[in-house]
Amino acid sequence: MARTTKPLTNTEVKQAKAKEKVYTLSDGGGLQLRVKPNGSKLWLFDYYRPFTKKRTSLSFGSYPKISIAEARGKRQAARELLAKDTDPKEHRDEQILINETSHSNTLQHVASQWLEVKKSKVSANHALDTWRSLEGHIFPDLGKLPIHKITAVKAIETIKPIAAKGHLETVKRFCQRLNEVMVHAVNIVNMGVRLFR
């Protein structure tokens, strides 16, 4: 008969004292609290990787920053991934990468890539003028936003003050430039998808 582990109590977790060597307290279902000699406490989820069946562990963060209830919630989510043959550590790393990539791909960053491509088709002065116009009117409001968070409504709100002054030709140019930047962004994503197929 399988041995059942008695779940930890908040008091046990809180009062776990440092010892000369690292030790763990088990909460069951693969969740453990690792207590280090310096007194720090870390939640770990012990599991076997799908397919390779190698034993590994995934850190959920430190106590008390991550409470016992939060650690148990993370354990449940990890177990659900394992039930679908998805490695929780790989899943977490992929999510971090996706998040970092999407937040580093700001409008300003993608626009700079777009301009590098455009420079081969226009004069240096035209390229400089294009960049300065974006810096002066578009980037203050939208430049730091991740490209995937820029909506037509946000772009219109940014361009409205220029239209209100009657500079309709300038508005037309900004719309054209923003559309080109967005098309460039979509092409980059599509190229990435094709590479991984």
JOKA-V954284 format. One record per residue. RES is the residue in one small letter. SS is DSSP state (H for helix, E for strand, C for the rest). OMEGA is omega in degrees with one decimal (999 if undefined). Layout:
# JOKA-V954284
res	ss	omega
RES	SS	OMEGA
RES	SS	OMEGA
This chain:
# JOKA-V954284
res	ss	omega
m	C	-177.8
a	C	-179.1
r	C	178.5
t	C	179.9
t	C	178.1
k	C	-178.9
p	C	178.3
l	C	173.3
t	C	177.0
n	H	-179.1
t	H	179.4
e	H	-179.4
v	H	-177.6
k	H	-173.5
q	H	178.6
a	C	-176.0
k	C	176.8
a	C	175.1
k	C	-179.1
e	C	-179.3
k	C	176.2
v	C	174.0
y	E	-179.3
t	E	172.2
l	E	-176.2
s	E	177.2
d	E	-178.5
g	E	178.3
g	C	178.2
g	C	-179.3
l	E	179.9
q	E	172.4
l	E	179.1
r	E	179.8
v	E	-176.7
k	C	-179.7
p	C	178.7
n	C	176.5
g	C	179.9
s	C	-177.5
k	E	-175.0
l	E	175.4
w	E	178.0
l	E	174.2
f	E	-178.9
d	E	-179.1
y	E	174.4
y	E	-179.7
r	C	175.8
p	C	176.9
f	C	-178.0
t	C	-178.6
k	C	176.9
k	C	-179.4
r	E	178.1
t	E	176.5
s	E	-178.2
l	E	180.0
s	E	176.5
f	E	-178.8
g	E	-174.2
s	E	173.1
y	E	10.6
p	C	179.4
k	C	174.1
i	C	-178.5
s	C	179.0
i	H	179.3
a	H	179.0
e	H	179.3
a	H	178.9
r	H	176.6
g	H	178.4
k	H	176.7
r	H	-179.7
q	H	179.3
a	H	179.6
a	H	179.7
r	H	177.5
e	H	176.6
l	H	179.3
l	H	178.6
a	H	178.2
k	C	-178.6
d	C	176.7
t	C	179.3
d	C	-177.5
p	H	-180.0
k	H	177.9
e	H	178.9
h	H	179.3
r	H	-179.5
d	H	177.6
e	H	-179.7
q	H	178.1
i	H	-180.0
l	H	178.8
i	H	-179.1
n	H	180.0
e	H	-179.5
t	H	-177.6
s	H	-179.1
h	H	175.6
s	H	177.3
n	C	178.1
t	E	177.6
l	H	-178.1
q	H	-179.9
h	H	-178.9
v	H	178.5
a	H	179.0
s	H	176.3
q	H	178.9
w	H	-177.6
l	H	177.1
e	H	178.6
v	H	-176.9
k	H	-178.3
k	C	-179.4
s	C	-176.3
k	C	-177.3
v	C	178.7
s	C	179.0
a	H	179.5
n	H	179.3
h	H	178.9
a	H	179.6
l	H	178.8
d	H	178.6
t	H	-178.4
w	H	-179.4
r	H	179.7
s	H	176.7
l	H	178.6
e	H	-176.1
g	H	-171.8
h	H	-173.8
i	C	-175.1
f	H	179.3
p	H	-179.7
d	H	-170.6
l	H	-172.2
g	H	-176.1
k	C	-179.5
l	C	173.3
p	E	-174.6
i	H	-177.8
h	H	179.8
k	H	179.9
i	C	-179.4
t	C	176.9
a	H	-179.2
v	H	179.3
k	H	179.4
a	H	179.3
i	H	179.2
e	H	-179.4
t	H	-175.7
i	H	-176.9
k	H	-178.9
p	H	178.8
i	H	178.5
a	H	-179.5
a	H	178.5
k	C	178.3
g	C	-179.5
h	C	-173.4
l	H	177.7
e	H	177.4
t	H	178.1
v	H	179.6
k	H	179.8
r	H	179.1
f	H	178.8
c	H	179.7
q	H	-178.6
r	H	178.8
l	H	177.7
n	H	179.5
e	H	178.1
v	H	-179.4
m	H	177.6
v	H	177.6
h	H	179.6
a	H	179.5
v	H	178.8
n	H	177.3
i	H	-179.8
v	H	-179.9
n	H	178.0
m	H	177.6
g	H	179.3
v	H	179.9
r	H	-179.7
l	H	-174.8
f	C	176.9
r	C	999
